[in-house]
Amino acid sequence: MSQGRNFIFSASIAVALAGCVSTPAPGPVEVTRFHDASALDTLGRGTIFVQEAPGSEEAGLELAPYKAAIAAELTRLGYTESTRSNARSIAQVDVERYAIGIDGDRRGPVSVGVGGSTGSYGSGVGIGIGINLGGNQNRERVGTELSVMIRDVQTNQAVWEGRARFEPARGSEEAQVSTNASIIADALFREFPGGNGETIEVEVP
């Protein structure tokens, strides 16, 4: 009987250790921001409406967790969320989720929104994400790219835009949509508006 209990205990420890090994700590969120220097005093003020970006293939419920996380961050920064008709600013959201194979190659899309490029007045061709996040390349991961552009309603000009990329392990808590949305939105708006054209890495606790 004692041997049976010892076997069960050993097996439980082995399973627990295997679980720890299979879900490594998440890497940082890579963030790049641009802003219009002449509009800095308007950022974080007034009413704002959060919507999907033009060209996004997914909308509505598919983007809802990310839109909600972004709205929460914008409210924290000083904006007041409002209806489209009453908004002084519009935040356009695009989200792309994709699988990354054990060989490090990018696979097909995963569940939430494969959207079009937001474009960029900062770079002219969209914000490029070029830093290698590193980490364990031998495990499958789920990549998320979140793009947000804030436009002035009256002029339709972009006053701020940013893109964040996060690649947690597949099956980890950080890869789950609700947690993923909260982490990546927090990183994107950390120290808002951020350095113009600067790419940073935000560590995930």
Summary of the structure (lengths in Angstrom):
residues: 205
radius of gyration: 19.7
end to end distance: 42.9
largest distance: 77.8
contacts: 636
relative contact order: 0.24
helix: 30%
strand: 28%
